[in-house]
Amino acid sequence: MQTAAEQEIPDEVHDEVFPSVPEPEDGSRWQAPTDLEQHLYKLSRSGNTYGYLRTLATEGVYYPVAMPAALAAGPGEYPMLTVDTPDGRVVAQVYTAGVLPRPHPALVYEFVTLGGLATILPEHVDVLVVNAQTPCEHFLLTDEDEREVWGDLHRELYDPDGYSDRVVTRRTGAPASHAHLHGLACGAHLCYANGDAWNTLDWHGTGYHGEVERIAESWGVNSREDWLGMQERLLGREVSPWVWDFVLGARSALIQAGHGHPVDPAAWRNCVESTLRDQFDETGSGFDEAVRKMRGLVGEVLRYEARFRADGLLPPDGYVRTVAAWDLGRASKMARWGRGARYATEAEMHEAVAAAGRAARAAYGSWEEFSAGYVLGRCLHFDEERFGSWYTEVLEAHRALTTDPDSPWLTVPFDLASDGSGGAQAAQC
């Protein structure tokens, strides 16, 4: 496993190693990055330590680790950074997600639950500071009795799925660039499913090792080279099977040729077959079986679209022109996951996010259309016409993302000037 730093890939060196967020100079109420920190700010100012702890037990925290120590750590080792104070005390620092700084080449942040923290916090630590040097800073004791309380609250309150299925929006610290916001919004389905703030480029995700494991287990990405290749393939719409957009393109070609909409299913199937035979000029039972399956895909798409219209995911006369969103939405997140795993530099992540937005604008005309393409791609990939959780989960996400006032799809215009290129070749009938 090699990071960008290990391979001497230049990354941005800056001085934002630890968070540093001052109080407003005019004495006004602090605007926190997210609702979590705003709540902690209120609890801290009122001296409600137990309420503060209960919130941490629900959400978890991140602790800093020097990059060399993180790379060298073996199973069961937690090399948390600590600070020795002039009066002889040892202080440890943890943070909530919203205040974490830009990723730094020399330091990573690891996620831990409050119950886990009670176990891994070094015994010699005297004081724990939560969100140090921010307006929601709070000091906690670390003795045995306190740690027992942390464990009790963890068992009572922590739900590993409790963060999921929600729209989280940063109030401060989001990028100003519309191109980046648009590209980030392309990953809204996955941000909703994972409970991530959709509009942050300062990505730490599930913590350094969590992000490394995420893309290794789910994507087979184990190095910088793997990440670069996967990111390129997703942006090029080369991860999803080409046959999906080939079949959808055959319908679009018929509509453009004057067949009208809805297209006769028999004409659509015949267009798919004739285009395949013209383009590939092959014979044999294997090719005939491939043609049969692609003709069958027409019916599968029609059945999904009928359900989409019934559920309001498509308008009454709507249809899906391309499933490009399935790769592009994941490309938007892969850029961030690669940064969290330190396979990507900051500049590479920024460009990949912007590129996802450009490609989305070249393929679609609205967030609703983008979402329908994403959902169809996911269903063709996983659902097998069961209309089970692979469908219902993203249907719920679609409804939230098209109605929640904080959703990027209601705050970021889709129709930014497009400078991307088009997608896959479509059948021409």
KELUMTI-262397 format. One record per residue (C-alpha): residue number from 1; residue in three letters; chain; z, y, x negated. Coordinates in Angstrom, 1 decimal. Each point is the difference from the previous one (the first is absolute). Example, Ala and Ser with C-alpha at 12.3 -4.5 7.8 and 13.67 -1.06 7.14 Angstrom:
<pts>
PT:pos:code:unit:c3:c2:c1
PT:1:ala:A:7.8:-4.5:-12.3
PT:2:ser:A:-0.7:3.4:-1.4
</pts>
This chain:
<pts>
PT:pos:code:unit:c3:c2:c1
PT:1:met:A:0.0:0.0:0.0
PT:2:gln:A:-1.1:3.2:-1.7
PT:3:thr:A:0.6:3.5:1.2
PT:4:ala:A:-2.2:3.0:-0.7
PT:5:ala:A:2.6:1.1:-2.6
PT:6:glu:A:0.0:-3.3:-1.8
PT:7:gln:A:-3.8:0.1:-0.3
PT:8:glu:A:0.2:3.6:-1.4
PT:9:ile:A:-1.8:1.4:3.0
PT:10:pro:A:0.8:3.7:0.1
PT:11:asp:A:2.3:0.9:2.9
PT:12:glu:A:1.4:3.3:1.0
PT:13:val:A:3.2:0.9:-1.9
PT:14:his:A:2.1:2.5:1.8
PT:15:asp:A:3.7:1.0:0.3
PT:16:glu:A:0.6:-1.3:3.5
PT:17:val:A:2.0:-3.0:-1.2
PT:18:phe:A:2.8:0.4:2.5
PT:19:pro:A:0.0:1.9:3.3
PT:20:ser:A:1.0:3.6:-0.1
PT:21:val:A:-0.1:1.8:3.4
PT:22:pro:A:1.9:3.3:0.2
PT:23:glu:A:1.7:1.4:3.1
PT:24:pro:A:-2.0:2.9:1.7
PT:25:glu:A:0.7:3.2:-1.9
PT:26:asp:A:0.3:2.0:3.2
PT:27:gly:A:2.8:-2.3:1.4
PT:28:ser:A:-2.2:-1.3:2.8
PT:29:arg:A:0.1:-3.6:1.2
PT:30:trp:A:-1.7:-2.4:-2.4
PT:31:gln:A:-3.2:-1.7:1.2
PT:32:ala:A:0.3:-3.6:-1.3
PT:33:pro:A:-3.0:-2.1:-1.0
PT:34:thr:A:0.5:-2.5:2.8
PT:35:asp:A:2.2:-0.5:3.1
PT:36:leu:A:2.2:-2.3:-2.1
PT:37:glu:A:1.0:2.6:-2.5
PT:38:gln:A:0.4:2.6:2.7
PT:39:his:A:2.6:-2.3:1.7
PT:40:leu:A:1.8:-0.7:-3.3
PT:41:tyr:A:0.1:3.8:-0.7
PT:42:lys:A:1.8:0.5:3.3
PT:43:leu:A:2.4:-2.9:-0.6
PT:44:ser:A:0.8:1.2:-3.6
PT:45:arg:A:0.6:3.6:1.1
PT:46:ser:A:2.4:-1.2:2.6
PT:47:gly:A:1.8:-2.3:-2.4
PT:48:asn:A:-0.8:-3.1:2.0
PT:49:thr:A:-0.1:-2.5:-2.8
PT:50:tyr:A:0.2:-3.1:2.3
PT:51:gly:A:-2.9:1.3:2.0
PT:52:tyr:A:-1.9:0.6:-3.2
PT:53:leu:A:0.7:-3.6:-1.2
PT:54:arg:A:-1.1:-1.4:3.4
PT:55:thr:A:-3.3:1.8:-0.5
PT:56:leu:A:-0.5:-1.3:-3.5
PT:57:ala:A:0.8:-3.5:1.3
PT:58:thr:A:-2.8:0.2:2.4
PT:59:glu:A:-2.6:1.5:-2.4
PT:60:gly:A:0.9:-1.2:-3.5
PT:61:val:A:-0.3:2.1:-3.2
PT:62:tyr:A:-1.8:0.1:-3.4
PT:63:tyr:A:1.5:-0.1:-3.4
PT:64:pro:A:-1.6:1.2:-3.3
PT:65:val:A:-0.9:-2.4:-2.8
PT:66:ala:A:-1.6:0.9:-3.4
PT:67:met:A:-3.5:-1.5:0.0
PT:68:pro:A:0.6:-2.2:-3.2
PT:69:ala:A:3.1:-1.4:1.6
PT:70:ala:A:-1.8:-0.7:3.3
PT:71:leu:A:-2.7:-1.9:-1.8
PT:72:ala:A:2.5:-2.0:-2.1
PT:73:ala:A:2.3:-0.8:2.9
PT:74:gly:A:0.2:-3.7:1.0
PT:75:pro:A:1.0:-1.6:3.3
PT:76:gly:A:3.4:1.2:1.1
PT:77:glu:A:0.0:3.0:-2.5
PT:78:tyr:A:0.4:3.5:1.4
PT:79:pro:A:-0.1:2.5:-2.9
PT:80:met:A:1.1:3.1:2.0
PT:81:leu:A:0.2:3.3:-1.9
PT:82:thr:A:3.4:1.5:-0.2
PT:83:val:A:1.4:3.2:-1.4
PT:84:asp:A:3.1:0.6:-2.1
PT:85:thr:A:1.7:3.3:0.9
PT:86:pro:A:2.0:2.2:-2.4
PT:87:asp:A:3.3:-1.0:1.7
PT:88:gly:A:-0.7:-3.7:-0.7
PT:89:arg:A:-1.2:-1.2:3.4
PT:90:val:A:-3.1:-2.0:0.6
PT:91:val:A:-2.3:1.2:2.8
PT:92:ala:A:-2.9:-1.9:1.6
PT:93:gln:A:-2.6:1.7:2.2
PT:94:val:A:-2.0:-1.3:3.0
PT:95:tyr:A:-2.4:1.7:2.3
PT:96:thr:A:-1.7:-0.3:3.4
PT:97:ala:A:-3.7:-0.3:0.2
PT:98:gly:A:-0.8:3.6:1.0
PT:99:val:A:1.5:1.7:-3.0
PT:100:leu:A:-1.6:-2.3:-2.7
PT:101:pro:A:-2.1:2.0:-2.5
PT:102:arg:A:-3.5:-0.6:-1.3
PT:103:pro:A:-0.2:-3.3:-1.8
PT:104:his:A:0.7:0.5:-3.7
PT:105:pro:A:-1.3:-2.2:-2.9
PT:106:ala:A:3.5:-0.4:-1.5
PT:107:leu:A:1.9:-0.9:3.2
PT:108:val:A:-0.3:-2.1:3.2
PT:109:tyr:A:2.1:-0.2:3.1
PT:110:glu:A:1.1:-3.3:1.5
PT:111:phe:A:0.9:-0.6:3.6
PT:112:val:A:3.3:-1.5:1.0
PT:113:thr:A:2.0:-0.4:3.3
PT:114:leu:A:3.5:1.4:0.2
PT:115:gly:A:1.3:-3.6:0.0
PT:116:gly:A:-2.1:-0.8:-3.1
PT:117:leu:A:1.3:3.2:-1.7
PT:118:ala:A:3.6:-1.2:0.5
PT:119:thr:A:-0.9:-3.0:-2.0
PT:120:ile:A:-2.2:1.4:-2.8
PT:121:leu:A:1.7:3.3:-0.7
PT:122:pro:A:1.6:-0.4:-3.4
PT:123:glu:A:3.8:-0.5:0.1
PT:124:his:A:0.6:2.8:-2.5
PT:125:val:A:-1.6:2.6:2.3
PT:126:asp:A:2.6:2.4:1.3
PT:127:val:A:-2.0:2.2:2.3
PT:128:leu:A:-3.2:-0.5:2.0
PT:129:val:A:-2.0:3.1:0.8
PT:130:val:A:-2.5:-0.2:2.8
PT:131:asn:A:-3.0:2.4:-0.1
PT:132:ala:A:1.4:1.9:-3.0
PT:133:gln:A:-1.1:3.6:-0.4
PT:134:thr:A:-1.3:0.3:3.6
PT:135:pro:A:1.6:1.7:3.0
PT:136:cys:A:0.8:-3.5:1.5
PT:137:glu:A:1.9:-1.1:-3.1
PT:138:his:A:3.1:-2.1:0.6
PT:139:phe:A:2.6:-1.6:-2.3
PT:140:leu:A:1.4:-3.4:0.7
PT:141:leu:A:2.8:-2.1:-1.5
PT:142:thr:A:-0.9:-3.3:-1.6
PT:143:asp:A:3.2:-2.0:0.0
PT:144:glu:A:0.3:-3.5:1.5
PT:145:asp:A:1.1:1.1:3.4
PT:146:glu:A:-2.9:2.4:0.3
PT:147:arg:A:-2.5:-2.6:-1.0
PT:148:glu:A:1.4:-2.3:2.6
PT:149:val:A:-0.7:2.7:2.6
PT:150:trp:A:-3.6:0.2:-1.2
PT:151:gly:A:-0.4:-3.7:0.4
PT:152:asp:A:1.5:0.0:3.5
PT:153:leu:A:-2.3:2.9:1.1
PT:154:his:A:-3.0:-1.8:-1.5
PT:155:arg:A:0.7:-3.1:2.0
PT:156:glu:A:0.5:2.0:3.1
PT:157:leu:A:-2.9:2.4:-0.2
PT:158:tyr:A:-2.7:-1.1:-2.4
PT:159:asp:A:-3.2:-1.4:1.6
PT:160:pro:A:-2.8:-0.8:-2.4
PT:161:asp:A:-2.5:0.7:2.8
PT:162:gly:A:1.9:3.1:1.1
PT:163:tyr:A:-2.3:2.4:-1.8
PT:164:ser:A:-3.2:-1.3:1.4
PT:165:asp:A:-2.1:1.2:2.9
PT:166:arg:A:0.8:3.7:-0.2
PT:167:val:A:-1.8:3.2:-0.9
PT:168:val:A:1.7:1.7:-3.0
PT:169:thr:A:-1.2:3.4:-1.1
PT:170:arg:A:1.1:2.1:-2.9
PT:171:arg:A:1.0:3.5:1.0
PT:172:thr:A:-0.1:1.3:-3.6
PT:173:gly:A:-1.7:-1.3:-3.1
PT:174:ala:A:-3.2:-1.1:1.6
PT:175:pro:A:-3.3:0.7:-1.8
PT:176:ala:A:-1.7:3.3:1.0
PT:177:ser:A:-3.5:-1.4:-0.5
PT:178:his:A:-1.8:-0.9:3.3
PT:179:ala:A:-2.0:-2.6:-2.0
PT:180:his:A:3.1:-1.8:-1.1
PT:181:leu:A:1.7:0.3:3.4
PT:182:his:A:-3.1:-1.5:1.7
PT:183:gly:A:-0.1:-2.9:-2.5
PT:184:leu:A:3.7:-0.6:0.5
PT:185:ala:A:-0.5:0.0:3.7
PT:186:cys:A:-2.5:-2.9:-0.4
PT:187:gly:A:3.0:-2.1:-0.9
PT:188:ala:A:2.0:0.9:3.2
PT:189:his:A:-0.2:-3.5:1.5
PT:190:leu:A:1.7:-1.5:-3.0
PT:191:cys:A:2.5:2.9:-0.4
PT:192:tyr:A:1.0:-0.5:3.7
PT:193:ala:A:0.4:-3.7:-0.5
PT:194:asn:A:2.1:0.4:-3.1
PT:195:gly:A:1.9:3.1:1.1
PT:196:asp:A:-1.3:2.0:-3.0
PT:197:ala:A:-0.4:3.8:0.0
PT:198:trp:A:-3.8:0.3:0.4
PT:199:asn:A:-0.4:3.3:-1.8
PT:200:thr:A:1.6:-0.5:-3.4
PT:201:leu:A:-1.8:-0.4:-3.3
PT:202:asp:A:3.2:-0.3:-1.9
PT:203:trp:A:0.0:-3.8:0.7
PT:204:his:A:2.9:-2.3:-0.8
PT:205:gly:A:-0.4:-2.3:3.1
PT:206:thr:A:2.3:-3.0:-0.2
PT:207:gly:A:1.1:0.9:-3.5
PT:208:tyr:A:-1.8:-0.9:-3.3
PT:209:his:A:0.5:-3.7:0.1
PT:210:gly:A:-0.5:-0.1:3.8
PT:211:glu:A:-3.5:1.6:-0.4
PT:212:val:A:-0.9:-2.3:-2.9
PT:213:glu:A:0.9:-3.0:2.1
PT:214:arg:A:-1.6:1.3:3.1
PT:215:ile:A:-3.5:0.2:-1.4
PT:216:ala:A:0.4:-3.1:-2.2
PT:217:glu:A:1.0:-2.2:3.0
PT:218:ser:A:-2.3:1.5:2.6
PT:219:trp:A:-3.0:1.1:-2.0
PT:220:gly:A:0.0:-2.0:-3.3
PT:221:val:A:0.3:3.3:-1.9
PT:222:asn:A:2.0:-0.7:-3.2
PT:223:ser:A:-1.2:2.6:-2.4
PT:224:arg:A:-1.6:3.4:-0.4
PT:225:glu:A:-3.4:-1.7:-0.3
PT:226:asp:A:0.6:-1.9:3.3
PT:227:trp:A:1.0:3.2:1.7
PT:228:leu:A:-3.0:1.9:-1.2
PT:229:gly:A:-2.3:-2.7:1.2
PT:230:met:A:1.7:-0.4:3.4
PT:231:gln:A:0.0:3.8:0.6
PT:232:glu:A:-3.7:0.2:-0.8
PT:233:arg:A:-0.8:-2.9:2.3
PT:234:leu:A:2.0:1.4:2.9
PT:235:leu:A:-1.6:3.5:-0.4
PT:236:gly:A:-3.4:-1.7:-0.1
PT:237:arg:A:0.8:-2.0:3.1
PT:238:glu:A:-0.6:-3.2:-1.9
PT:239:val:A:3.2:-1.9:0.9
PT:240:ser:A:-0.8:-0.7:3.6
PT:241:pro:A:-2.8:-2.5:0.7
PT:242:trp:A:-3.4:1.8:0.1
PT:243:val:A:-1.0:-2.0:3.1
PT:244:trp:A:2.3:2.1:2.2
PT:245:asp:A:-1.8:3.3:-0.5
PT:246:phe:A:-3.4:-1.8:-0.2
PT:247:val:A:0.5:-1.2:3.6
PT:248:leu:A:1.4:3.4:1.2
PT:249:gly:A:-2.9:1.7:-1.8
PT:250:ala:A:-2.5:-2.2:2.0
PT:251:arg:A:1.3:1.5:3.2
PT:252:ser:A:-0.2:3.5:-1.4
PT:253:ala:A:-3.6:-0.6:-1.0
PT:254:leu:A:-0.9:-1.1:3.5
PT:255:ile:A:1.6:3.0:1.5
PT:256:gln:A:-1.8:2.3:-2.4
PT:257:ala:A:-3.3:-1.8:0.9
PT:258:gly:A:0.5:0.9:3.6
PT:259:his:A:1.6:-3.1:1.5
PT:260:gly:A:2.8:2.1:1.5
PT:261:his:A:3.7:-0.8:0.3
PT:262:pro:A:1.4:-2.5:0.8
PT:263:val:A:-2.5:-2.1:-1.9
PT:264:asp:A:-1.0:-3.3:1.5
PT:265:pro:A:2.0:-2.7:-1.8
PT:266:ala:A:-3.0:-2.3:-0.3
PT:267:ala:A:-2.1:2.8:-1.6
PT:268:trp:A:2.9:0.7:-2.4
PT:269:arg:A:0.3:-3.6:-1.0
PT:270:asn:A:-3.8:-0.3:-0.5
PT:271:cys:A:0.0:3.1:-2.1
PT:272:val:A:2.7:-1.4:-2.2
PT:273:glu:A:-1.9:-3.3:-0.5
PT:274:ser:A:-3.4:1.6:-0.5
PT:275:thr:A:1.3:2.5:-2.6
PT:276:leu:A:1.8:-2.8:-1.9
PT:277:arg:A:-3.0:-2.2:-0.1
PT:278:asp:A:-2.2:3.0:-1.1
PT:279:gln:A:2.3:1.2:-2.7
PT:280:phe:A:1.1:-3.4:-1.5
PT:281:asp:A:-3.1:-2.1:0.6
PT:282:glu:A:2.0:-3.2:-0.2
PT:283:thr:A:0.0:-3.3:1.8
PT:284:gly:A:2.2:-3.0:0.2
PT:285:ser:A:3.0:-1.1:2.0
PT:286:gly:A:2.5:2.2:-1.9
PT:287:phe:A:-2.0:3.1:0.7
PT:288:asp:A:-0.5:-1.0:3.6
PT:289:glu:A:3.8:-0.5:0.4
PT:290:ala:A:0.6:3.5:-1.5
PT:291:val:A:-2.4:1.5:2.5
PT:292:arg:A:1.7:-1.9:2.9
PT:293:lys:A:3.4:1.4:-1.1
PT:294:met:A:-1.4:3.6:-0.2
PT:295:arg:A:-1.6:-0.3:3.4
PT:296:gly:A:3.4:-1.2:1.3
PT:297:leu:A:1.7:3.0:-1.6
PT:298:val:A:-1.8:2.2:2.5
PT:299:gly:A:2.0:-1.6:2.8
PT:300:glu:A:3.2:0.3:-1.9
PT:301:val:A:-0.5:3.7:-0.5
PT:302:leu:A:-0.9:0.5:3.7
PT:303:arg:A:3.1:-1.7:1.1
PT:304:tyr:A:2.2:2.0:-2.3
PT:305:glu:A:-1.7:3.3:1.1
PT:306:ala:A:0.6:-1.0:3.7
PT:307:arg:A:3.7:-0.4:-0.8
PT:308:phe:A:0.0:3.2:-2.0
PT:309:arg:A:-1.4:1.9:3.0
PT:310:ala:A:2.5:-1.5:2.4
PT:311:asp:A:2.8:1.0:-2.3
PT:312:gly:A:-1.2:3.5:-0.6
PT:313:leu:A:-0.9:-0.5:-3.6
PT:314:leu:A:-3.6:0.7:0.8
PT:315:pro:A:-1.3:2.4:2.7
PT:316:pro:A:-1.7:-1.7:3.0
PT:317:asp:A:-3.4:0.1:-1.6
PT:318:gly:A:1.2:-0.3:-3.6
PT:319:tyr:A:-0.9:-2.5:-2.6
PT:320:val:A:0.7:-0.5:-3.8
PT:321:arg:A:-2.9:1.1:-2.3
PT:322:thr:A:1.7:-1.2:-3.2
PT:323:val:A:3.1:-1.7:-1.3
PT:324:ala:A:0.0:2.2:-3.1
PT:325:ala:A:3.5:1.3:0.9
PT:326:trp:A:1.5:-3.4:-0.7
PT:327:asp:A:-0.8:0.3:-3.7
PT:328:leu:A:0.4:3.8:-0.2
PT:329:gly:A:3.4:0.0:1.7
PT:330:arg:A:1.2:-2.6:-2.5
PT:331:ala:A:-1.6:1.9:-2.8
PT:332:ser:A:2.0:3.1:0.8
PT:333:lys:A:3.2:-2.1:-0.3
PT:334:met:A:-1.2:-2.0:-3.0
PT:335:ala:A:-0.3:3.3:-1.9
PT:336:arg:A:3.7:0.7:0.7
PT:337:trp:A:1.1:-3.6:-0.6
PT:338:gly:A:-1.8:0.1:-3.4
PT:339:arg:A:1.9:3.2:-0.8
PT:340:gly:A:3.3:-1.5:1.0
PT:341:ala:A:-0.7:-3.0:-2.2
PT:342:arg:A:-1.0:2.4:-2.8
PT:343:tyr:A:-3.4:-1.6:-0.4
PT:344:ala:A:-1.6:3.3:1.1
PT:345:thr:A:0.3:3.5:-1.5
PT:346:glu:A:0.8:2.9:2.3
PT:347:ala:A:-3.5:1.3:-0.4
PT:348:glu:A:-1.5:-3.4:0.9
PT:349:met:A:2.1:-0.3:3.1
PT:350:his:A:-0.9:3.5:1.1
PT:351:glu:A:-3.7:-0.7:-0.4
PT:352:ala:A:0.2:-3.3:1.8
PT:353:val:A:1.8:1.5:2.9
PT:354:ala:A:-2.6:2.8:0.3
PT:355:ala:A:-2.8:-2.5:-0.3
PT:356:ala:A:1.4:-2.1:2.9
PT:357:gly:A:-0.1:3.1:2.1
PT:358:arg:A:-3.6:0.9:-1.0
PT:359:ala:A:-1.2:-3.5:0.8
PT:360:ala:A:1.8:0.0:3.4
PT:361:arg:A:-1.6:3.3:0.9
PT:362:ala:A:-3.4:-1.4:-0.9
PT:363:ala:A:0.5:-3.0:2.3
PT:364:tyr:A:1.8:1.4:3.0
PT:365:gly:A:0.3:3.1:2.1
PT:366:ser:A:3.6:-0.1:1.2
PT:367:trp:A:3.4:-1.6:-0.7
PT:368:glu:A:-0.3:-2.0:3.2
PT:369:glu:A:-3.3:-1.4:-1.2
PT:370:phe:A:1.4:-0.7:-3.4
PT:371:ser:A:3.0:-1.8:1.6
PT:372:ala:A:-2.2:-2.2:2.2
PT:373:gly:A:-1.9:-1.1:-3.1
PT:374:tyr:A:3.2:-0.7:-1.9
PT:375:val:A:1.3:-2.1:2.9
PT:376:leu:A:-3.2:-2.0:0.4
PT:377:gly:A:-0.1:-0.7:-3.7
PT:378:arg:A:3.6:-1.3:0.0
PT:379:cys:A:-0.6:-2.1:3.1
PT:380:leu:A:-3.2:-1.6:-1.5
PT:381:his:A:2.0:-0.7:-3.2
PT:382:phe:A:3.2:-1.5:1.5
PT:383:asp:A:0.1:-0.3:3.8
PT:384:glu:A:-2.7:-2.6:0.9
PT:385:glu:A:-0.2:1.3:3.6
PT:386:arg:A:3.6:-0.8:0.7
PT:387:phe:A:0.9:3.6:0.9
PT:388:gly:A:3.3:-0.7:-1.6
PT:389:ser:A:2.2:2.1:-2.3
PT:390:trp:A:-2.9:0.7:-2.4
PT:391:tyr:A:-1.4:2.0:2.9
PT:392:thr:A:3.0:1.2:2.0
PT:393:glu:A:1.7:1.5:-3.0
PT:394:val:A:-2.9:2.2:-0.9
PT:395:leu:A:-0.6:0.9:3.6
PT:396:glu:A:3.5:1.3:0.1
PT:397:ala:A:-0.6:1.9:-3.2
PT:398:his:A:-3.2:1.5:1.4
PT:399:arg:A:1.8:1.2:3.1
PT:400:ala:A:2.8:1.6:-2.1
PT:401:leu:A:-2.4:1.6:-2.5
PT:402:thr:A:-2.1:1.5:2.8
PT:403:thr:A:2.9:1.4:1.9
PT:404:asp:A:3.0:0.8:-2.3
PT:405:pro:A:0.1:3.7:-0.8
PT:406:asp:A:0.8:-0.8:-3.7
PT:407:ser:A:-2.9:-2.4:-0.4
PT:408:pro:A:-2.6:1.0:-2.6
PT:409:trp:A:-2.7:-0.7:2.6
PT:410:leu:A:1.2:2.9:2.0
PT:411:thr:A:0.7:2.3:-2.9
PT:412:val:A:-2.9:-0.6:-2.5
PT:413:pro:A:-3.5:0.8:1.4
PT:414:phe:A:-2.4:-2.9:-0.5
PT:415:asp:A:-3.1:2.1:-0.3
PT:416:leu:A:0.5:1.3:-3.5
PT:417:ala:A:-3.3:0.6:-1.9
PT:418:ser:A:-1.2:-3.4:-1.1
PT:419:asp:A:-1.2:-0.5:-3.6
PT:420:gly:A:0.1:-3.7:0.0
PT:421:ser:A:-2.7:-2.6:0.2
PT:422:gly:A:-0.7:-2.4:2.8
PT:423:gly:A:1.0:-3.6:0.3
PT:424:ala:A:-1.5:-3.4:0.1
PT:425:gln:A:-3.6:-0.7:0.8
PT:426:ala:A:-0.6:-0.7:3.7
PT:427:ala:A:-2.5:-2.3:1.6
PT:428:gln:A:-3.2:1.7:1.1
PT:429:cys:A:-1.6:-1.3:3.1
</pts>
